[in-house]
Amino acid sequence: MFRTKSVEQSILDTEEPEHALKKSLSAVDLTVFGVGVIIGTGIFVLTGKVAKETAGPATAIAFVVAGVVCALAALCYAEFASTVPVAGSAYTFSYASLGELVAWIIGWDLVLEFALGTAVVAVGWSGYVRSLMDNVNWTMPEVLSGPDVAEGFGFDLLAFVLVLILTVILVIGMKLSARVTSVVVAIKVGVVLMVIIAGLFFIKAENYKPFIPPSEKQAAGSGWDAPMVQLLFGYEPTNFGVMGIFTAASIVFFAFIGFDVVATAAEETKLPQRDMPRGILGSLIICTVLYVAVSIVVTGMQHYSELSVSAPLADAFKATGHPFYAGLISFGAAVGLTTVCMILLLGQTRVFFAMSRDGLLPRFFSRTHPRFKTPYRPTILLGVVIAIIAGFTSIDELATLVNIGTLFAFVVVALGVLVLRRTRPDLPRAFRTPWVPVLPIASVAASVWLMLNLPVETWVRFAGWMVLGVLIYFVYGRSHSRLGREGR
């Protein structure tokens, strides 16, 4: 259960012709992928919700806190991705350092994270598109607008079609995916910069007072509604105040989800030892700066108590008498979520492909397309499944599962850096995480703290998914493991 797969063997497996991925990505491509997946729902929606309900103008500080947690993890990811340039991200890193069972658990966790994240974003994209259609008096029938809109049966046709189209793009090839992403990222970053620059002219200094609103106790929660930290330590999180910033950070963390997807493309990068650290850290820095700037501008344009929760950026411009900018922001949000959905689907298929190549999932899924050199079988399978989930399911309550899954991956990767430094000090490392062991330990502590600020019901659902994964491992994965069979 705790046998490890050597880094040399992992790299050797990537050279098998029928299981090899095409190397076509540069540092710029990776950075674009990172920005493309990070800038999405968080910047267009969460800013208003957190400012109005939790942190006020200090939302900017909450974004910094969440960005620091991600930066700690990103430094650990960068070392692994440059040392083990193999598809699979945290799954592959865990296999090389912590053993097969831990690798399976984290791989199973990533399957949940990316699949659910893709479906959630596809449904959000559908909502923005329907809103734009309403502006020109085009209305989708309720029965095809999803279960959130229709009474009784509802199927979200737009979300379903989006996932299928993105599946086709990913099957055709990574370079096409990178080109599509570059165009879309340019549009949505342009919209974000427009918000920042135009919004600067409508800021009123009095809207920042107080910058950190005084604390007010949340309504006492109990049972399933109480955050895990309250259940364990008796600490009752607050709205506003200094501690409210940390509560807000655990919420806006969702806005950063996805930078770890960059690591899943390590095997398809031309010079992974040099370009993976640049792509991971570069995309995270760019997005953190944009998030902080947007939150400062939007809370300066409109008092935090008056911000809209559903569309804060667009409604802030409406409140200042500029509806044109509001329509442009809605368009940017709809376009931007397209790349988020595609890159999450990309990460999902690469983890599934890596687990299949190792025999923990059926090897049938590890063969690449003879022409495009992409893992077309898992891409098609997962694309169809996720399209159906997005079409039929209302999954707002499950979005926190994406948070806990990502934070769990952060913990495992940080621990993996510590273990591999001790067990394989001889490995050539193009990028080395600084201040080991202090920084990885700090990454673990920060990630666990944000996990504890999530509801208990999220922990219960996550534990249920993990138990199911462990059962599948002992029923199938352990006996079919390629590493185990070679050992026998």
ZISULNOR-V961172 format. One record per backbone hydrogen bond with DSSP energy under -1.0 kcal/mol. NH is the residue of the N-H (numbers start at 1). CO is the residue of the C=O. If there is no record, write none. Layout:
BEGIN
nh:NH co:CO
nh:NH co:CO
END
This chain:
BEGIN
nh:5 co:95
nh:10 co:6
nh:11 co:7
nh:12 co:8
nh:13 co:9
nh:15 co:12
nh:16 co:13
nh:19 co:16
nh:22 co:373
nh:24 co:268
nh:25 co:268
nh:30 co:26
nh:31 co:27
nh:32 co:28
nh:33 co:29
nh:34 co:30
nh:35 co:31
nh:36 co:32
nh:37 co:33
nh:38 co:34
nh:39 co:35
nh:44 co:40
nh:45 co:41
nh:47 co:42
nh:49 co:45
nh:50 co:46
nh:51 co:47
nh:52 co:48
nh:53 co:49
nh:54 co:50
nh:55 co:50
nh:56 co:51
nh:58 co:55
nh:58 co:211
nh:59 co:56
nh:60 co:57
nh:62 co:58
nh:63 co:59
nh:64 co:60
nh:65 co:61
nh:66 co:62
nh:67 co:63
nh:68 co:64
nh:69 co:65
nh:70 co:66
nh:71 co:67
nh:72 co:68
nh:73 co:69
nh:74 co:70
nh:75 co:71
nh:76 co:72
nh:77 co:73
nh:78 co:74
nh:79 co:75
nh:80 co:76
nh:81 co:77
nh:82 co:78
nh:83 co:79
nh:84 co:80
nh:86 co:84
nh:91 co:88
nh:93 co:89
nh:94 co:90
nh:95 co:91
nh:96 co:92
nh:98 co:94
nh:99 co:94
nh:100 co:3
nh:101 co:1
nh:103 co:99
nh:104 co:100
nh:105 co:101
nh:106 co:102
nh:107 co:103
nh:108 co:104
nh:109 co:105
nh:110 co:106
nh:111 co:107
nh:112 co:108
nh:113 co:109
nh:114 co:110
nh:115 co:111
nh:116 co:112
nh:117 co:113
nh:118 co:114
nh:119 co:115
nh:120 co:116
nh:121 co:117
nh:122 co:118
nh:123 co:119
nh:124 co:120
nh:125 co:121
nh:126 co:122
nh:127 co:123
nh:128 co:124
nh:129 co:125
nh:130 co:126
nh:131 co:127
nh:132 co:128
nh:133 co:129
nh:134 co:130
nh:135 co:131
nh:137 co:134
nh:138 co:133
nh:144 co:141
nh:145 co:142
nh:149 co:146
nh:150 co:146
nh:155 co:143
nh:156 co:391
nh:157 co:144
nh:157 co:155
nh:160 co:156
nh:161 co:157
nh:162 co:158
nh:163 co:159
nh:164 co:160
nh:165 co:161
nh:166 co:162
nh:167 co:163
nh:168 co:164
nh:169 co:165
nh:170 co:166
nh:171 co:167
nh:172 co:168
nh:173 co:169
nh:177 co:173
nh:178 co:174
nh:179 co:175
nh:180 co:176
nh:181 co:177
nh:182 co:178
nh:183 co:179
nh:184 co:180
nh:185 co:181
nh:186 co:182
nh:187 co:183
nh:188 co:184
nh:189 co:185
nh:190 co:186
nh:191 co:187
nh:192 co:188
nh:193 co:189
nh:194 co:190
nh:195 co:191
nh:196 co:192
nh:197 co:193
nh:198 co:194
nh:199 co:195
nh:200 co:196
nh:201 co:198
nh:202 co:199
nh:204 co:300
nh:207 co:204
nh:208 co:205
nh:209 co:206
nh:216 co:239
nh:225 co:222
nh:226 co:223
nh:228 co:454
nh:229 co:452
nh:231 co:227
nh:232 co:228
nh:233 co:229
nh:234 co:230
nh:239 co:216
nh:240 co:54
nh:241 co:213
nh:245 co:242
nh:247 co:243
nh:248 co:244
nh:249 co:245
nh:250 co:246
nh:252 co:248
nh:253 co:249
nh:254 co:251
nh:255 co:252
nh:256 co:253
nh:259 co:256
nh:261 co:258
nh:262 co:259
nh:264 co:261
nh:265 co:262
nh:266 co:263
nh:268 co:265
nh:269 co:266
nh:270 co:25
nh:275 co:271
nh:276 co:272
nh:279 co:275
nh:280 co:276
nh:281 co:277
nh:282 co:278
nh:283 co:279
nh:284 co:280
nh:285 co:281
nh:286 co:282
nh:287 co:283
nh:288 co:284
nh:289 co:285
nh:290 co:286
nh:291 co:287
nh:292 co:288
nh:293 co:289
nh:294 co:290
nh:295 co:291
nh:296 co:292
nh:297 co:293
nh:298 co:294
nh:299 co:295
nh:301 co:297
nh:302 co:298
nh:306 co:303
nh:315 co:311
nh:316 co:312
nh:317 co:313
nh:318 co:314
nh:319 co:315
nh:321 co:318
nh:322 co:317
nh:326 co:322
nh:327 co:323
nh:328 co:324
nh:329 co:325
nh:330 co:326
nh:331 co:327
nh:332 co:328
nh:333 co:329
nh:334 co:330
nh:335 co:331
nh:336 co:332
nh:337 co:333
nh:340 co:336
nh:341 co:337
nh:342 co:338
nh:343 co:339
nh:344 co:340
nh:345 co:341
nh:346 co:342
nh:347 co:343
nh:348 co:344
nh:349 co:345
nh:350 co:346
nh:351 co:347
nh:352 co:348
nh:353 co:349
nh:354 co:350
nh:355 co:351
nh:356 co:352
nh:357 co:353
nh:358 co:354
nh:359 co:356
nh:360 co:355
nh:361 co:355
nh:365 co:362
nh:366 co:363
nh:368 co:18
nh:369 co:374
nh:373 co:369
nh:376 co:374
nh:379 co:375
nh:380 co:376
nh:381 co:377
nh:382 co:378
nh:383 co:379
nh:384 co:380
nh:385 co:381
nh:386 co:382
nh:387 co:383
nh:388 co:384
nh:389 co:385
nh:390 co:386
nh:391 co:387
nh:392 co:388
nh:393 co:389
nh:399 co:396
nh:401 co:398
nh:402 co:399
nh:404 co:400
nh:405 co:401
nh:406 co:402
nh:407 co:403
nh:408 co:404
nh:409 co:405
nh:410 co:406
nh:411 co:407
nh:412 co:408
nh:413 co:409
nh:414 co:410
nh:415 co:411
nh:416 co:412
nh:417 co:413
nh:418 co:414
nh:419 co:415
nh:420 co:416
nh:421 co:417
nh:422 co:418
nh:423 co:419
nh:424 co:420
nh:427 co:424
nh:439 co:435
nh:441 co:437
nh:442 co:438
nh:443 co:439
nh:444 co:440
nh:445 co:441
nh:446 co:442
nh:447 co:443
nh:448 co:444
nh:449 co:445
nh:450 co:446
nh:451 co:447
nh:452 co:448
nh:454 co:451
nh:456 co:226
nh:457 co:224
nh:459 co:455
nh:460 co:456
nh:461 co:457
nh:462 co:458
nh:463 co:459
nh:464 co:460
nh:465 co:461
nh:466 co:462
nh:467 co:463
nh:468 co:464
nh:469 co:465
nh:470 co:466
nh:471 co:467
nh:472 co:468
nh:473 co:469
nh:474 co:470
nh:475 co:471
nh:476 co:472
nh:477 co:472
nh:478 co:473
nh:480 co:476
nh:481 co:477
nh:482 co:358
nh:485 co:481
nh:486 co:482
nh:487 co:483
nh:488 co:484
END
